[in-house]
Amino acid sequence: VFPPHERGKAIAVWAGFAGAGGALGPLLVGALLTGIDLGPFKFGPFWWGSAFVANLAAIIPTMIAVAVFAPRSKDDRVTPLDPVGAVLSMVGIAALLFAIIEGPTKGWTSTPVVAGFVIAVVGVAAFLVWEFRSRHPMLPLQFFRDRRFSVGSFVITMSFLVMFGFFFLVSQYLQFSRGYSPLLAGVATLPFAGTMLVVAPLSSSVANRYGYRGSVAFGFLMTSVGFLGLAFVSSSSPYWQIAILFIVIAAGQGLVAPSSTGAIMSSVPLNRAGVGSAVNDTTRELGGALGIALLGSIATTAYRSGIDLTAFPADVQIGAEESIGAAIGIAERVGGPEGESLRTIAADAFTDSVNVVMAVAAVINVVISLTVLRVGHRHVSDPDLAPAPLAAAVGD
């Protein structure tokens, strides 16, 4: 669609809207669940399932717009699907997510969790072997010989791992620890969305001036600074401090995502651009799923080990230790001073668990930054310059 010299800017603008859309999601869902009352105009509140039904309002018009306006493009060669590869990848990833999510509850050495990890290893290994031997693989592994493709895929996966875990926990922190309504929690994330819209379109110019390694490594360092700041917030921290940290994190992410998507797309031949785009989207979804599972599990473990409920009856202890949501629900049922005390203790314990996760996220991003500086390529070249041997290897 775009000539090579404009492709980087186009990807940057797309990434900016994608990032802003992710941040605007909590706002729209909050409006559905909380409702809006403007005197003569009243909207909602609706039941929690409306958050999923409302997606149809965006998906259906988008599908129509794509069918009408998007230019048609396809590979002239018709290749068969890879159902075996698809099933093996789903089994491996699903088993891994199950093990990570259930670990804090069932125990990391419990039979179901250990079995989940074993199935994940076997499933992923079988997927790689199958893809390597298949004549028409779902994921051509030869692409990973190009550092632009492999490093870009790694960066996208890890950045979305941290980002999805961040959004998953910060939305709960705003509501459970700070007492915000779903709508107000969504409003509180607007600085992130606004910053993504501003910074992401500029990332192409930054990458052209300072190189891929420099811009992406700096972006990860920026996000690590923001996460480190969130590791020290409390339930009573002024919102303006949190907003500044959101802006710092969004600015860093705005430098990382577009350049890495450009790296992936620049490494594949034009007739396999669909594969590059699919890998770019898959790494985002994989990283997001792993982030929610992994960082969510860390938060759950920290919450359960940090909450002190010895002053409450045994049935209250068992329920409140399950999750912050369960603890808040029990506190509302108990009511009175005892219920308020339980709410405060649970909120403080959850805030501490979020602090732990943000510290972990900061360390992860520093490690990724150093890794990119070590193994990343300096510049992202145009797709027309993809290595001929690689293009031939994946084009048969």
C-alpha positions in Angstrom: 0.0 0.0 0.0 2.8 2.4 0.9 6.1 2.9 -0.9 9.2 1.8 1.1 10.2 5.4 2.1 6.8 6.0 3.7 6.2 2.5 5.2 7.9 3.3 8.5 5.7 6.3 9.1 2.6 4.4 8.2 3.5 1.6 10.6 4.2 4.2 13.3 0.8 5.8 12.9 -0.9 2.4 13.0 1.0 1.5 16.1 0.0 4.7 17.8 -3.7 4.2 17.2 -3.4 0.5 18.2 -1.7 1.4 21.5 -4.2 4.2 22.2 -7.1 1.9 21.4 -5.9 -0.5 24.0 -5.7 2.2 26.6 -9.2 3.6 25.6 -10.8 0.2 26.1 -11.0 0.5 29.9 -12.7 3.9 29.4 -15.4 2.6 27.1 -15.9 -0.5 29.3 -16.1 1.7 32.4 -18.8 3.8 30.8 -20.8 0.7 30.1 -20.5 -0.8 33.6 -20.7 2.5 35.6 -23.1 4.4 33.4 -23.2 8.1 32.5 -25.8 10.5 33.9 -25.8 14.0 32.3 -29.3 15.1 33.4 -31.6 14.5 30.5 -29.1 12.1 28.9 -28.6 8.8 30.8 -26.6 5.9 29.6 -26.3 2.6 31.4 -25.2 1.0 33.6 -25.2 -2.3 31.9 -24.3 -5.9 33.0 -20.7 -7.0 32.8 -21.3 -9.0 29.6 -22.0 -5.8 27.7 -18.2 -5.3 27.6 -18.0 -8.2 25.2 -21.2 -7.6 23.3 -20.1 -4.0 22.6 -17.1 -5.3 20.6 -19.6 -6.2 17.9 -20.4 -2.5 17.5 -16.7 -1.9 16.5 -16.0 -5.2 14.7 -19.0 -5.2 12.2 -18.4 -1.6 10.8 -14.7 -2.4 10.7 -15.2 -5.5 8.6 -17.5 -3.6 6.2 -14.9 -0.8 5.9 -12.1 -3.2 5.2 -14.2 -5.0 2.6 -15.0 -1.8 0.8 -11.8 0.3 1.1 -8.9 -2.0 1.8 -6.9 -2.8 -1.4 -6.9 -6.4 -2.4 -3.6 -8.2 -2.2 -2.6 -11.9 -2.2 0.2 -14.3 -3.0 -0.4 -15.7 -6.5 0.6 -19.1 -5.3 -2.1 -21.0 -3.4 -0.6 -22.9 -0.5 -2.4 -25.4 1.7 -3.2 -24.7 5.4 -1.3 -26.2 8.2 -3.8 -27.6 10.6 -1.3 -29.9 12.4 0.9 -26.9 13.2 -2.0 -24.9 14.4 -3.2 -27.6 16.7 0.3 -28.2 18.1 0.9 -24.5 18.8 -2.5 -24.2 20.5 -1.8 -27.2 22.7 1.6 -26.0 23.7 0.6 -22.4 24.5 -2.6 -23.4 26.2 -0.8 -25.9 28.5 1.8 -23.3 29.3 -0.8 -20.6 30.2 -2.7 -23.2 32.3 0.4 -24.1 34.3 1.4 -20.5 34.9 -2.1 -19.4 35.9 -2.8 -22.3 38.2 0.6 -22.5 39.8 -0.1 -20.0 42.6 -3.4 -21.8 43.4 -2.6 -25.5 43.0 1.1 -25.3 43.9 4.0 -25.2 41.4 4.9 -28.9 42.1 1.3 -30.2 42.0 0.5 -32.8 39.4 -1.7 -30.7 37.2 0.8 -27.8 37.0 3.8 -30.0 36.4 1.8 -31.9 33.7 0.9 -28.6 32.2 4.5 -27.6 31.9 5.5 -31.0 30.4 2.7 -30.8 27.8 3.8 -27.3 27.0 7.4 -28.4 26.4 6.3 -31.4 24.3 3.7 -29.4 22.4 6.1 -26.5 21.5 8.9 -28.9 20.6 6.6 -31.0 18.4 5.4 -27.7 16.7 8.9 -26.6 15.9 9.9 -30.1 14.5 6.7 -30.2 12.4 7.2 -26.6 11.1 10.8 -27.3 10.2 9.9 -30.4 8.2 6.6 -29.2 6.7 6.7 -28.2 3.0 4.0 -25.6 3.7 4.6 -24.5 7.4 2.3 -22.1 9.2 5.4 -20.3 10.5 8.4 -20.5 8.1 11.2 -20.9 10.6 13.8 -19.8 8.0 12.6 -16.2 8.6 14.3 -16.3 12.0 17.7 -16.5 10.4 17.3 -12.8 9.7 18.1 -10.8 12.9 15.5 -8.1 12.0 12.8 -10.8 12.1 14.0 -12.7 15.1 14.9 -9.6 17.3 11.8 -7.8 16.2 9.6 -10.8 17.1 11.3 -11.1 20.5 11.0 -7.4 21.3 7.2 -7.4 20.3 6.6 -10.5 22.4 8.4 -9.2 25.5 7.0 -5.6 25.3 3.4 -6.8 25.1 4.1 -9.4 27.8 4.9 -6.5 30.1 2.2 -4.1 28.8 -0.7 -6.5 29.0 0.4 -7.5 32.5 0.6 -3.8 33.4 -2.9 -3.0 32.2 -4.3 -6.1 33.8 -3.0 -5.1 37.2 -3.2 -1.3 37.0 -6.9 -1.4 36.3 -7.5 -3.4 39.4 -5.1 -1.2 41.4 -7.1 1.9 40.4 -10.4 0.3 41.4 -9.6 -1.9 44.4 -6.8 0.1 46.0 -7.8 3.6 45.1 -11.6 3.1 45.1 -12.2 4.3 41.5 -15.3 3.3 39.6 -14.7 1.4 36.4 -15.4 4.6 34.5 -13.0 6.7 36.5 -10.4 4.1 36.2 -10.7 4.3 32.5 -10.4 8.1 32.5 -7.3 7.7 34.6 -5.6 5.8 31.8 -6.2 8.6 29.2 -2.7 10.0 29.7 -1.3 6.7 28.4 -3.6 6.8 25.3 -2.8 10.4 24.5 0.9 9.9 24.8 0.9 6.9 22.5 -1.0 8.9 19.8 1.7 11.6 20.0 4.9 9.6 20.4 4.3 6.5 18.2 4.1 8.5 14.9 7.4 10.1 15.8 9.1 6.8 16.3 10.0 6.4 12.7 12.0 9.7 12.7 13.7 8.7 15.9 14.7 5.3 14.6 16.0 6.9 11.4 18.2 9.3 13.4 19.4 7.1 16.2 19.0 3.6 14.7 16.8 0.7 15.6 19.0 -0.4 18.5 19.3 3.0 20.0 15.6 4.0 19.8 14.2 0.6 21.0 16.8 0.3 23.8 16.0 3.8 25.0 12.3 3.1 24.8 12.6 0.0 27.0 14.7 2.1 29.5 12.0 4.7 29.6 9.3 2.1 30.4 11.5 0.6 33.0 11.8 4.0 34.7 8.0 4.3 34.7 7.5 0.8 36.1 10.1 1.5 38.8 8.2 4.5 39.8 5.0 2.5 40.1 6.9 0.0 42.3 6.8 2.7 45.0 3.2 4.1 44.7 0.6 3.5 47.5 -3.2 3.6 47.5 -3.0 7.2 48.6 -0.3 8.5 46.2 -1.5 11.6 44.3 -2.9 10.8 41.0 -0.7 13.3 39.2 2.3 11.2 40.1 0.7 8.1 38.6 -0.3 10.1 35.5 3.3 11.1 34.9 4.5 7.5 35.2 1.8 6.5 32.7 3.1 9.1 30.3 6.7 7.9 30.7 5.7 4.3 30.1 3.6 5.2 27.1 6.4 7.2 25.6 8.8 4.3 25.9 6.3 1.9 24.4 5.6 4.3 21.6 9.3 4.1 20.6 9.4 0.3 20.9 6.4 -1.2 19.1 6.4 0.6 15.7 10.1 0.1 15.1 9.9 -3.6 15.9 6.9 -4.1 13.6 8.9 -2.3 10.9 11.8 -4.6 11.6 9.6 -7.7 11.1 8.0 -6.4 8.0 11.3 -5.3 6.4 12.8 -8.7 6.7 10.3 -10.7 4.6 9.9 -10.6 0.8 6.9 -8.7 -0.5 5.1 -11.9 -1.6 5.2 -13.2 2.0 4.2 -9.9 3.7 1.1 -11.7 5.0 3.3 -14.1 7.0 5.2 -11.2 8.5 2.0 -9.4 9.4 0.6 -12.6 11.0 3.8 -13.1 13.0 3.7 -9.5 14.2 0.1 -9.9 15.4 0.7 -13.4 16.9 3.7 -12.2 18.9 1.5 -9.4 20.3 -1.2 -11.8 21.4 1.2 -14.4 22.7 3.1 -11.8 24.7 -0.1 -10.4 26.0 -1.5 -13.8 27.1 1.8 -14.7 28.8 2.0 -11.3 30.4 -1.4 -11.6 32.1 -0.6 -15.2 33.1 2.9 -14.6 34.4 2.7 -11.2 36.0 -0.8 -12.0 37.3 0.6 -15.1 38.9 3.4 -13.1 40.5 0.8 -10.7 41.9 -1.4 -13.5 43.2 1.6 -15.1 45.0 2.7 -11.8 46.5 -0.8 -10.9 47.6 -1.4 -14.2 49.3 1.9 -14.2 51.1 1.6 -10.6 52.2 -1.9 -10.3 53.5 -2.4 -10.8 57.2 -5.8 -12.0 58.2 -5.1 -13.5 61.6 -7.6 -11.2 63.2 -10.5 -12.5 61.2 -12.5 -15.8 61.4 -11.3 -18.8 59.4 -14.0 -18.6 56.8 -13.2 -14.9 56.1 -9.4 -15.7 55.9 -10.0 -18.5 53.3 -12.2 -16.4 51.1 -10.2 -13.1 51.3 -6.9 -14.9 50.5 -8.2 -16.0 47.1 -8.1 -12.6 45.5 -8.5 -8.9 46.1 -11.9 -9.1 44.4 -13.1 -11.8 46.7 -11.8 -9.9 49.7 -13.6 -6.7 48.7 -16.8 -8.7 48.2 -16.5 -10.3 51.7 -15.8 -6.9 53.2 -19.0 -5.5 51.7 -21.0 -8.4 53.1 -19.4 -8.2 56.6 -19.9 -4.4 56.7 -19.2 -2.2 59.7 -15.7 -1.5 61.2 -14.7 -5.1 60.6 -15.6 -5.0 56.9 -13.8 -1.7 56.5 -10.7 -3.1 58.2 -10.7 -6.1 55.9 -11.0 -3.8 52.9 -8.1 -1.7 54.0 -5.9 -4.7 54.7 -6.7 -6.4 51.4 -6.2 -3.2 49.4 -2.8 -2.6 51.0 -1.7 -6.2 50.4 -2.8 -5.9 46.8 -1.0 -2.6 46.3 2.1 -4.2 47.7 1.7 -7.1 45.2 1.4 -4.6 42.3 4.6 -2.9 43.6 6.4 -6.2 43.3 5.1 -6.8 39.8 6.1 -3.3 38.7 9.6 -3.9 40.0 9.8 -7.2 38.1 8.6 -5.4 35.0 11.3 -2.8 35.4 14.0 -5.4 35.6 12.6 -7.3 32.6 12.7 -4.1 30.5 16.2 -3.3 31.5 17.3 -6.8 30.5 15.5 -6.5 27.1 17.1 -3.1 26.5 20.6 -4.5 27.1 19.8 -7.5 24.9 18.7 -5.3 22.0 21.9 -3.2 22.3 23.8 -6.5 22.2 22.2 -8.4 19.4 19.9 -5.9 17.6 20.6 -4.5 14.2 21.4 -0.8 13.8 19.0 0.1 11.0 15.8 -1.3 9.5 16.1 -1.6 5.8 13.3 -1.8 3.2 11.5 -5.0 2.3 13.0 -4.8 -1.2 16.4 -5.4 0.4 15.4 -8.7 2.1 18.2 -11.3 1.6 17.7 -13.2 -1.7 18.7 -16.6 -0.2 16.2 -16.2 2.6 13.4 -15.2 0.2 14.2 -18.2 -2.0 14.2 -20.5 1.0 10.7 -19.6 2.2 9.2 -19.1 -1.3 9.4 -22.7 -2.4 
